[in-house]
Amino acid sequence: MKEKSRVNDIFVICYSFLIFNIAFTSILPKVVVNAITLITFTITMLLTIRTITFIFNDIIGLPFMLFLCYILLTVLSTHFNKGGFFSTGATSSTINYIMILITIFLGIIIISAFGKLKSFLLVIFFVELAYCLLNDITFLPNYRAFIASQAYLLNGKFQVAYAHLDLLALYFANIYAKSLKMKKKILYSLIILALIVNLLVNCITGIVGLLLFIIFYFFCSKKLLRQPLFWLVIFIICSSVPFVYQYIIDSTFYQNFVIGSLNRGLTMTGRMNIYKAVPYLMYNHWHWGYGYGTSYAVVNGLISMPNMQNGFMELVVQVGLITTTFFILFVLAVIKSVRFEKNIITLPFLCLVYVYTILSSFEITFSITFFFICMIIYVLSRKGMERNDSLNG
């Protein structure tokens, strides 16, 4: 019995490592991550057969159904744009995207079915810690050269910043799970490290994200955070940025703080030029977008910019308003499912949802990682850290 338990533990560690590398930013080469995606998807499908009863009886709820609708509509978006000028590679990108989303959602459900969520959270914390430290040790001695090349182990400066933010949230989650003890020295070290790294890679977004996380985690009402309407109001405000940009740059706050203190240009690093082109970009594509994975081809091809510089508009460009609506409904349903009195372990992840939503005002944050954070919240809210011994026997 002990031998079987040890084998299960080793499997969970390996499986958690695989899921981490497709759900979070990885330092592994892209070809390796692609191979991991295929391997993990295959394993997940096989394990789903064993846990199918658990999934149907205990996990399926409104968020799960909305998630499936989002996947279906994403596929339809790519299908409706098949043969279009910007659709090259969209089919393969969509397949890979859907494989990853299905794998990470079913993956965490399977881990929950085996009663190993506590082990899972601990594994992904240490993997994130290792990746962040490897990245930092590599670039800190020669940070000027890395700033010029943006060739960090964790990819660009935004990925570096977000990885350190995720690390902080995972630390708090493992404290709540009682896998780690709260030590102020470690906490302060993680915060200071994140701050220093953000400053050295010149990522103001990362600094803002860190401050927002601290505010939400330590000072914001937990009752307010679990109100779907509160998130929706924040989302609407952040999503409206491309449509009210002129009022933003004319405001006293922007003129004095952003330009005066942060020394940022009037066009917010070209964002205003992108927002002006929204009607041109979206002509005849508001409903279904251009198909998943086409953002760079569309935005770069039409206005010579890399992406939409806004989370909401990035989704709309790729999958359209219809599919994006189901993304919004999915997040609202996930927040609605939160019950702190049952499991406060969801708090740091919920704070991340709010942080990334606010950062989406000017950055692309509604990523696979964002989905995964929502999935963790949902599964923890449904089942907590309970152990299902019937699947371990």
N, C-alpha and C positions, 0 to 999 in steps of 0.2 A: 504493500500500500504506500509506504514511504517512497519507494523507488518510483512508483507511478506519479506521485505528487511532485517528485523532483523533476521528472520528465516534463510534466505539465508546466512547471515553473520555467524551465529552460525554453520550452516552446513559446510561452507568453513573452519572455524577454526578447527572443528572436523576432517574433511576430510584431511586437510593439516597435522594435527597431525598424522593421520594414515599413510599417504604417507611418512612423515619424518621417521617414525620408521622402514620402510622397505627399504628406499633409503639411509639413513645415519646410522651411528653407534648408536645403542639404548642401554639404560641402563636397558631396560625391559628384563625379563627372555625369553629365546629362545622359550619356549612353547607359551608365550604370543605373541611374534613377529610372530610366525607361524599362530596363530589364527588371528592376525591383517592382515596378508597377505591374508588369505582366505576371510575374511570379506571385505577388501578393494577391492580385485579382483572382488567380487560379485557386490559390489556397483558400481564399475567402469564399468562393463559390462552393467549394467542397465542404467547408465547415458550415455553411449556411444550411445545407441539407440536414446536418445533425441538430442544428439549433432552430429549425424552422418553426417548431411548436412554440418555443420561447418567444420568437419574434412576433408571431401572430397573436399570442395570448397576452404578452406583457409590454410590447414595445410599440406596436402599431397604434398611432393616434393621429390627430390632425396635423402636427408638424411632419410626420412621416409621409402622409398622403400628399401634403403640399410639396414636399421635397420630390416625390415621384412625379408630380405634375410639372415641376420646374425642369426636371430632366427630360420629360417627354416634349415639352415646349421648346427646349433648347435644341433638341434633335429636329423638330419641325422647322425652327428658324433656319438652321443650316440647310435643310432639305428645300425650303422655299426659295433659297438664294443660290441653289445649285446651278452652275453654269454662268453665274454672274462674273463680272470683270474682276472682282476682288475675292472670289470664292476659292481660289487655288489654295489647297492645303486645309481648307475649312473642315472637310469631312474627317480627315485623320486627326485634326486638333479636337474636334467634337468627340470622336470615339475615345481618345485618350482622356479627355476631361471627364466624360461620363464614367469611364472605367474607374478613374481615381475617386470621384464622388461616391459611387456605389461601394467601392472597396473600403473607404474610410468610414462610411456610415455603418455598413454591415459589420465592419471590423470591430468597431467599438461596441456594437451590440453583442457580437460573439464573445468578446472579452468580458462583457457584463454577464453574459449567460454562464460563463465559467467562474464567475465570482472573482475575477482578477483585475478589476478596475484600479484597485489600490496599487497593485504591482505595475500596472500599465502607466499610471501617472508618475510613479517613481522612475521608471525606465526612461520615459520621454523627457523628464527633467534632467537626468544625468546625460542623456544624449545631447540635449540642447546646451547644457553646461559645457560639455566637451567640445562641441562645435564652436561655441562662442569663444572659449579659451584658445582653441587652435587658431581661429580667425584673428583674435586679438594679438596673440603672441607672434603671429606671422607678420602682421602689418604695423604694429606699434613701433618697432625699431626703425622702420623706413616709411613712416606714414605719409610723408610728402610725396613720395613716388607713387604710393597706392592711391592717393587722392587724385593725382593726375591721370592714372590709368583706370581707376574704378575696378581693378581686378582683385577684389577681396575674395577670400575663400567662400564667403557667404553671398557672393555676387555683388550687386550694387550697394550703395550706401544706405538705401532704404531697407533692404533686406537685412543688413547688419543692424540697423536701429531696431527694426521690428523683432529680430531674434532675441535681442537683449531685453526687450519689453515682455515678450512671451516667457522668457526665462524667469523674470520676476513674478509673473502670474503663476507659473508652475511651482515656484517655491512656496508661495502662499497656499496653493491647492494641496501640496503635499504636507504642509503643516496641519491643515484642517483634516487631512486623511490620516494624520498621526504617523506618517511615514518618516517625517523629519521633525525635529524640535525647533521651536522659534528661537533663533539666536540673533541678537541685534547686530553683532559684528558681521555676520553673513549677510543680513538684510542690507545694512548700510554699504557693505562692500559691493553688492549687486547693483544698488542704486548709483553709487559713485562710479562704478565701472561703466554702467550704461551712459551716464552723463559725460564722462571723459571721452568715451568712444564716439558718442554723438557729436561732441565738440570737435574732435580730431578729424572725423569724416565730413565735417561741415554739414550736418543734417539737422536743420532747425526743426523739421517735422518730427524727428525722433525725440528731441528735447521737449517739444510741446506734448507729444504722446506720453512721455514719462511723467510730466507734470499733471496731465489730465488723469492718468491712471492713479496717481497718488491722491488727487482730489476726490475722484469717484470712490476709491477704496476706503479712505480714512474719514472723509468728511461728508459724503453724500448719503442721504437716507436710503437704507436698504429697501424700505417699502416703496420709495419712489423709483428705484432702479428696476423693480420687477413689474412696473406699470407699462404695458405695451404702448399706451398713448404717449407716455413720456419719450420713449424711443422714437415713435412715429413723428412727433413734433421736431425732435432733433434731426431726424432723417430728412424731413421736408425742408427744413432750413438749410441743411448742408447741400441737398440736391438742387436747391434753387439758385445756388451761387452762379452757375453759367448764365442764368437769365436775369440776374440783378447785379452783375459785376460792375456796371458803371456806377451804381450807388455805393458800392464797396470802396472803389478807388477814390471816390469823391469825398468819402467820410473823413472826419477829423482824426479818428482812431488810426485809419490806414495811413494817412498823410504823416502823422506825428510818430506813430509807433513802428509801422512796417517800413516806411521809407527812412524816417529819422533815426530810429533805434536799431532796426535790423539791417538797414542799408539795402533793402530790396527795391528793385526797379518798379516803375509805374505799371508795367505790364505783367508783374508777378511771374517773372521768368517765362514770358511768352504765353501765359495762360489766357490772358485777355484776348489775344489774337485767335486762340482756339475757340473760346466761347462765342466770339463774334461770328464764327463760321458754322455754328450749330444748325441754323436753318438750312444752309447750303448742304452740309454733310448729311442731314437726315431727310432730305427731300425724297418722298416716296418710300422711306425706310423706317418710319416711326413704329409701325406695328410689329415687324419681325426683324428689324435690324439688318445687318449684312451677313449674319452667320457667325457662330462662335469661332474665335481665333483669327478674325479678320481685322481687328482694331488697328494694328500697326499698318497693314496694307492700305486700309481706307484712309486713316488720318494722315499718314505720311504721304500717301499717293495724291491726296487732294489738297492738303494745306502744309505739307512738309513738316509735320510734328509727329513725335513718337506715339502719343496716346491722348486721351481726352482730358487728362489732368483733373478728373472728377469721377468719383466712384459710380455715381448714378448714371452719368452720361456714358461711361465706359461700358456699363451693362447694356444700356439702350442701343448703343452703336452696334454691339455684337448680337444681342438676342431680341432687341425690341421692347416696346412698352408692355406688351402682353405677358411675356415671360418674366420681365422685371417685376411686374405686379405680383406674381407668385413668389418671387424671391422675398419681396417685402412681407407678404402674408406669412411666409415660412418663418422669418425672423420674429414677427409679432407673435406667432403661435408658440415659438420656443420660449420667448420671454414670459408669455402667459403661463407656461408650464412650470415656471420656477416656484419652488416652495422652500424658502430659507429655513423655516421651522423644521423641515424634514432633513435638509442637507445644505448647510451653509458653504459647503465645498464649491458650489457653483459661483459664489461671489466674485472671485478673481477673474473667472472666465467671462462673467457678465460685464464686469468693468472693461474688459478688453473689447467686447462688442460695442460698448458706448465710445470708447477711445477711437477705435477704427472707423466708426460711423462719423465721428466729428472730423477725423483726418481725411475722410473721403471728400471733404469739401474741395480739397486741392490736390489730392493724391489718389492712386488706385489701390484701395484697401479691401474691396470686396472680393477677396481671392479664395483659393481653395482652403487656405488656413482659416479664413473667416468662417467658412462653412463648417470646418472641422470643430472650431470653437463652439459654434452653435450646436453641433451634434453632441459634443461632450456635455453641454448644459442640459440638453434634452434627455439624454440617457441617464445622467446622474439624477435629474429631477424625477424621472420615472421609477428608477430602481435603486438609487442611492449606491451604497457600497455593499449591498447585500450579496451573499454567497449562494449560488445555486448548486447544492451538493449533488443533485441528480445528474448533473453534467460532469461531475468530477469523479464519479464512482467507477 
